[in-house]
């Protein structure tokens, strides 16, 4: 065993009147052979205490095993854990925003020449959600924006520029379409049975059907959406776009 002695001074060299205390001689053997304090045989581990307000200890487990170390299965949540926003599908979040926007717009006093307001994301919800669920599966690099629903497009199908043959035959979407509140006789809603065609939708979807072939090829990187989800009509059936409203309405 390695042994080392340390001396700071030689006692023979000390002055007779030097009363300075010197450290005792250090030896590893002295340290090793020194008796150690033993823990009492009655020592028991103390379970840790959870301080988070969101969890409580399982009292049944604690009573059966008073010295049981707490594991994740022994704690129970007191409140429901809110799911992170990323776990909610994008289409669902966008639809929620659409509904909130509609409710806000319906609270604004409309110009007197607006005789009817159509809300296709409500009465054509089945088709609208089928469009959202199938094609808004994630973030898109390209977003095409329309102004608001047209009488023979989205007002009939719940799909922006919703030319009926494109929605029914190319996109293969299906769903029931109800009647809007305050429907005008000159602007009937017939859903996928509508025989009138929206020319802008026919040109729009016809172009991408020719360029992309399948809707999946188009919607892989693109999505089409309307800034305003409501349609406004004059008593004559004329479509009134939001751009025609007065400045005070836009400010509201």
N, C-alpha and C positions, 0 to 999 in steps of 0.2 A: 504494500500500500504506500502511495506517495504521501510523504509527510514533510511539512514545512513549518519552521519556527520563525517568528518574526520578532526582532528586538529593535526597539527604537533607540535605546541608549545603553551603554554599559554601566551597571551600578557603581563600579569602581571609579568612574569618571565623574559621578554626580557630586556636587558640593554638599557638605554636611547640612547646610541650612536649606537645601532645595526640597520643599515639601510638595512639589508638583506630582499629581497622580498620573500614573502611566497605565495604559491598557494592559490587561492580563495577556499572558502568552497565548497565541491562537494555535489550535491543533485540530486537524480534521477528525482525528480519532475521538477527541473530546466531544465534538458535535455529534458524531455518529452514535456514540455510546450513551448520549443523554436520553433519559426516559421520555417517551412521547405521551401526550395527553390522549386518553381514549374517550371516544364518544359513548355516552350512556346507552345501555341496551334497550332503553325505552324510547329512543329517538324514532320519530316517524316523519316522513315527508309531508309538508303542508301543501295542499293543492293550490295552484295559482288562482288568483281572483280576476275574473273578467270585468273590466271597467267600461266596455263599450255599451252605450244605451240601446244598441240594436240587437243584442243577444241576451239570453237568459240561460242559466244553467238548468239542465234537465234534473229536476228535484228527485225523480225516481231513481236515477242512476247515482246521484249523490248520497241518497239515504242507504242504498244497498252497498255502496263501496265508498266509505267516507274518505279514503286516502287514494282513490282512483285518480290518476292524472287525466285531466280533461282533454278529450280529443274532439275533432270537428263534429262527430256524431252526437256529442253530448250538449251541443248548444243549439238552441232553437231561435229562429228569427222572430222578433217581436212585431216588426212591420214588414210589409211587402216590399221586396226589392224592385225598384223601378228598372225596367229593361232599358239598356242603352239605346239611343236613337238609331244606331247603326243596325240593330236587330229588326227594326220595322222596315218592311219593303219600301223601296223608293216610291213605287206607284201609290201605295197607301198614304204616304206622307203628302204627296202631291195632291191626291184626291181630298185629303183633309183640308189643305190650303184652299183648294177650289171651293169647297163648301163654305169655309169661313168667308171667302171673298164674296160669294153669292149672298150670304146673309148680310154682309156689310153694304153691298150695293142695293139690296132691296130696302134698306132703311133710308136711302137718300130719296128725297122727293124728285120724281121724274118730270120732265117737261110735259106740258099739257097735251101735246100732239101725240104722245105715246099712249096708244089704246090697249096694247097687250105686251106682256113680257114673258118670254119662253125661257125655261130653265132646263135644257136637255140633259144636264148631268144628273137631274133628279128624275124626270119622267122617262128618260132613256138610259137609266143607270145601268141596266144589265149590259147593254151594248158598250156603253162608255167604259165600264169597268173591265169588260172583256178586252177592249182595246188597250187599256192601261196595263192590265196584268200580263198580257201577252208580249207587248212591245216595249214597255218601260221597265225593263228588267235590271237596269243599272244606269250609271252616268253615261251620257252620250256626248261625243265631241262636237256634234252639230245639232243645233236646235232651230227649227223653222217656226216662226211665230205668225199666226193669223190674228185678225182683229177681233171678230166675234162670230157666232154661228150664223150661217146663211139659212134661208127658209127651206131650201131643197137639199141641203147638205147635212150639217151637224144637227139642225133642228129635227131631222128625220132619223138620224142614225146615232147621234151622240159622239160622232167621230169628226174631228176637224176636216173641213173640205170633204165631208162624208158622202161623196157620190155613191149612190146605192149599189150599183154593180161592183164597184171597187171594194166596198166594205163587205158585201155579201159573197162575191165570187173570188176576188183576189186575196183578201185578208181572211176569208172564211170565218167571219164573226157571226155569232147568233145571239139573239136576246129579245125579250119582249119590250115593246115600246108602248107606254101608256099615253093618254091624252094630257096635254098641258092645261093648267088652270087658265081659264079665260081664253080658250082657243078661238081664233077668228075663223069664220066660215071661208074666207078667202085665203087663209093660210092653214089648211088642214094638216095634221100630222098622221101619217100612215105607216111610219116605220120602214121596214125593209120591203113593204108592199108598195111603196111610193113609186109612181111611174114617171114623175117629173125628175129632171136631172139638173144638178148644179154644174154649170159650165166650167167654173173655176176648178171645182173638184175633179171633173172629168179630165181636164187638161193636166192638172197637177199629178194625180195618181196615175194617169195614163202615161205620162213622161217617165215616171220612176218604175212603172211596170215594164216599160220598154228597155230602160237602162239597166235595171237590177234583176229582172226576171222574177224573183220571189220576194215577198215582203220581208222575209228574214234577212236577205242581203241588204235591203234598204235600212231596216230598223237596227241592224247591227251597230251602226255608227250614228244614226240620225233619229230624230223624233219630231213630231209635228204637234203644236199646241196653240190654243187661242189665249190671247191676253185676257180677254173678257169672256166669261162663260155664258153670258146672257144674251138673248136676242130681243130686239125692241122693234115693234111694228106700229105703223100708222093704221088708223081705222080702215084705210083703203087697201091695206096689205103691204104697203111700201116698207121696205126694210130701212130702219133708221140706225145708222152706225153711231158708235160713241163719239166719233169725230164731229158729228153734226150737233152735238149738245152744246149748250152755252158754256161760257167760261166758268160760271158759278158752279155748275154741275161737276166739271172736272176738278175744281178746287175741293169740293166735298169728297 
